[in-house]
Amino acid sequence: MHSHLQQSSSTMIKIAVICLSLLCLRANASEVSHVSNIAPHAFLFETFDEGWSERWVHSSDEKYKGEFAVKKSQLTVNSPSKFYGLTSLLSKPLDPSKGLVVQYEVTYKKGYECGGSYLKLLTHVEGFEAQALVDSTPYSVMFGPDKCGDPSGKIHFIVRHEAPNGTISEKHRKPHPAPVTDKLPHVYTLIITPENHVEIRVDGEVKTLGPITEHMEPPINPPKEIPDPDDIKPSDWVDEETIPDPDASQPEDWDTRRVIPDEAAVKPSGWLDDEPQFIPDPAAKKPSGWDNEEDGEWEAPTIPNPKCKNAGCGEWSRPTKPNPAYQGEWRAPRLPNPAYKGKWIQKNISNPDFYHDPEPLKNIGLIGAVAFEIWTIDEGYTFDNIYVGQSVEEAASLRQQLWEPNFQKAKKEAEEKAQAEKAAEKLKQSKQKREGSKVHGLPLLILDAFDSGFLKAYKPFVAPILDVIRESPFVVYLAIVTPVLVLIGVLIFRRPSSRRGEESENVRAKKFDEATPDDDDDVDVNEDKKDAPGGKTVKEAATSSKQNKVSAHEISATEGEEEEEEDAPQGATTRRRTRKA
C-alpha cells in the first residue's frame, strides 16, 4: 500500500513537471512571437508594442531624470534638456567578430537642434543588470546620429578596442557622414562583416564603407614608426628656396590706386549743402513716463531729411571710378636664396606602442545589451524597429517591410502639409495685398470666391484675370458697365432710324398723291359725262381708281415689287401709269 502511494505520488510529480514545461515553452513561444515571424535570427528586435516596458528598463541612477514614453508604438523622448538611460538585455551575447548588423529608425518630429540619438551596444558583463546603466558603463560599439554645435551633425561609429598590451581606447570613424535632420522617419544601418569591412547606410543608401583598420582615429593598428620627439629643427635652419631681390625698387610710374575720382561727375543742380541728411522726427513725442534724471535727456529719433529726397544734402564729394591704369600691388622679384639648406625633415624612430591586431573585432568584446544613454535639449525624438543581429538580408527585409511604407506615407503627408501651408501663405499675402491696395466691395467678393470660396477649383483657369483685378479693381465695374452702355447706345440710335423710315414712307405717299392730277389730265373730257357701271361717272371711277393705286402703292412698298392695277371698269377710257416703289 505504501509503495503504491509512493508510485502514484511520483507519477503526479512527473505529470506536473511535464505540464509546467509545456507552459514554459508556450510562454517562451508567445514572448518571441512578435519577432519570430519577421526577424527570426535577431538577437534583439523591438517594435515597442505591448509589453515593451518589461523588455526595457530605466536606469536607477539619479542623473537620468528623463523618462521615455511610448506613443503609437514608438519610443519617444518626452521632455527636453534631460539625460535618458534605458537598457534592454539581449537574449544571448553577440560576437561581433562573426558579423554585426544594427538598424533602427529615428524621427525628429519637432526638429533636431542639439542632442544624441545613438545606440550603445554594451559590452557583455556577467551579472550586469539593466537598471545599473551609467555613463561609464563599458560598451563595444556606439552607432547613430549626434548633433550639437556642429551644424550638420554626425553619425557616430565608435568602437572601444583593447590593445594587446591591455589598454582600451575609443576609435572614431572619420570622416563621418551627416544625419538627415528633417521631420521624416529615416533608418540608419551599420554593417560589420567578419572580414572587418564596415558600411554605414542611411535609408538603405551607402554613405561610407571600408576596412575597420582604415579611417579610424586613432588608428586600430598604430604605425611602426613615429617622429622622434627629441629631433628638433635647428633655429638657424634656412628652408626658404627664394628671397626678394634686395636691389629692386618700385618704379615711379607704378600705379597702385584701385579707384580714382570721377572728374566728369558734376554736383546735382538741386544739391543742398547746408541741409543735414537726417533730422529729428517731428512726429515723435516724448514718452509720458520718461524721467530725465533717470533716463537722461530725451532726444527724438532721427529720420531721413525729406528735403534731401530730390538731389541730396550735406557736403558733396566727387564719386570714384575704377582706375584704368591700376597695376596691382608691386612685389620685388625673387632670387635664389644663397643660404637655403633644403627642407627640414624630422627623424623617425620605432613606435614603442606599435602592435598589429589582425582580428580587431575580437578585441572589442561581446555585446550583451542595447542602451540609450543620451542627453538632449530637444524633445519629440522617436525610435522604432530596432534590430540587432548578424543578417544583412534580414535587416534589408525589415527596412522594406516596415520603414519604406511609413516613409512614403509621411513624405506624402509632409508634402500635402507644405502645399497647404504654401497655399495659405499665398492666400494671406493675397489678402494683405488686396487690403493694401484697398480692394473692397464686389472685386473683393470675386477674389475671395476664387481664393477660398466655391469657385476655388476654377482659379487656375482665370488666374491672369484675378491678377488684373488685384492690381486694378475698377475693371470689374468697367466690365459690368460697358455692356450696359453699349446696349443703351444701340437702343438710342435704333429708334430715330425707325422714325426716319416712317417719315420717308409718308413723304413718298404724299408725292404720289400729288401726282394724281396728272392722271386726271389724261382722261378724255368728252367721256366725263358717260355713265360708268354702278351709277358712277367716269370721273368718280377715276377717283376710285386713284384710291386703288394708293393701296397698290403701299403693298408694293412693303414687298419691294412692282404691280399693275386691274383694268378700269367698262366705259371708262383712262390711261394708267405704274411707278416703282
HUFEN-V628004 format. One record per helix or strand of 2 or more residues. SS is the DSSP state (~ for helix, > for strand). FROM is the first residue (numbers start at 1). TO is the last residue. If there is no record, write none. Layout:
ss:SS from:FROM to:TO
ss:SS from:FROM to:TO
//
This chain:
ss:~ from:2 to:36
ss:> from:44 to:46
ss:~ from:52 to:55
ss:> from:57 to:58
ss:> from:69 to:70
ss:> from:75 to:76
ss:> from:82 to:94
ss:~ from:96 to:98
ss:> from:100 to:108
ss:> from:115 to:123
ss:~ from:130 to:132
ss:> from:139 to:147
ss:> from:154 to:162
ss:> from:168 to:173
ss:> from:186 to:192
ss:> from:197 to:202
ss:> from:205 to:211
ss:> from:216 to:217
ss:> from:225 to:227
ss:> from:242 to:244
ss:> from:259 to:261
ss:> from:278 to:280
ss:~ from:292 to:295
ss:> from:302 to:304
ss:~ from:306 to:308
ss:> from:320 to:322
ss:> from:334 to:336
ss:> from:348 to:350
ss:~ from:360 to:363
ss:> from:367 to:376
ss:> from:381 to:389
ss:~ from:392 to:436
ss:~ from:441 to:451
ss:~ from:456 to:461
ss:~ from:463 to:471
ss:~ from:474 to:521
ss:~ from:525 to:529
ss:> from:531 to:532
ss:~ from:533 to:535
ss:> from:536 to:537
ss:~ from:538 to:559
//
